[in-house]
Amino acid sequence: MRSEILEVRTGSSDVVLDLTRECQAFVGGERDGLLHVFVPHATAGIAILETGAGSDDDLLAALEDLLPADGRWRHQHGTPGHGRSHVMPALVPPYATVPVLGGRLALGTWQSICLVDLNVDNPDRQVRLSFLAG
């Protein structure tokens, strides 16, 4: 297995950050296998979805409806509503696995691999990319 860490800066607002280009660069030159994408943070997740046509904003809006940034959370420190960031990975898991065929990610036409981060208190993220040859 080959593995590396991708350093990502997410900024100061909720974000869906497209990592597809970085993932493809990582598997480029490989043959067949599996790409595993994992974010080792308790407040971020990995989603496969369409981006650029509003779905990324729709996901953030849905998460805001499900997990409001208010004072209801028992886990309270940092910015108001920070506790929701610790619940979010139960809905958007911290990992995804994608087939690689002939050195290309076997994603659907409109699918992208995205980091989902609601934690505005920590803009510095790591994403582990691991390739397991088939």
C-alpha positions, 0 to 999 in steps of 0.5 A, a space after each residue: 500500500 502507498 500512502 501520503 498526507 495531503 495538507 489542506 486549508 479550509 478557511 473560516 466558513 463551512 466548506 465543501 472542498 473538491 479534492 478530486 484533482 489531488 486524488 487523481 494526481 495521487 493515483 496517476 500512473 497506477 494500474 487497478 486498485 482502490 483509493 481510500 481517502 480518510 480525514 483523521 479529524 473528529 470534525 470533518 468528513 469525506 463526501 462523494 457528490 456533484 459540485 459546481 451546480 449547487 449540490 455542494 451548497 445544498 449539502 451545507 444548507 442541509 447540514 445547517 438544517 440538521 445540525 444548527 450552529 447554536 447553543 443546543 450542543 453539550 459539547 461546547 467550546 470554541 465558536 457557538 455551535 462547535 458541537 455540531 462539528 463533532 456530530 457531523 461525521 456520523 452523517 458524512 463519514 470521515 472516509 471514502 473508497 473509490 475504485 481505480 481502473 487503469 490509473 483513473 478514478 472510477 467516478 461517475 460523470 458528475 461525482 467529485 471527492 470532497 472534504 466537508 468541514 464545518 469546524 471554523 475553529 481549525 482551518 488546517 486539515 490533513 487528508 490521508 490518501 492510500 492506494 491499494 493495488 489490485 
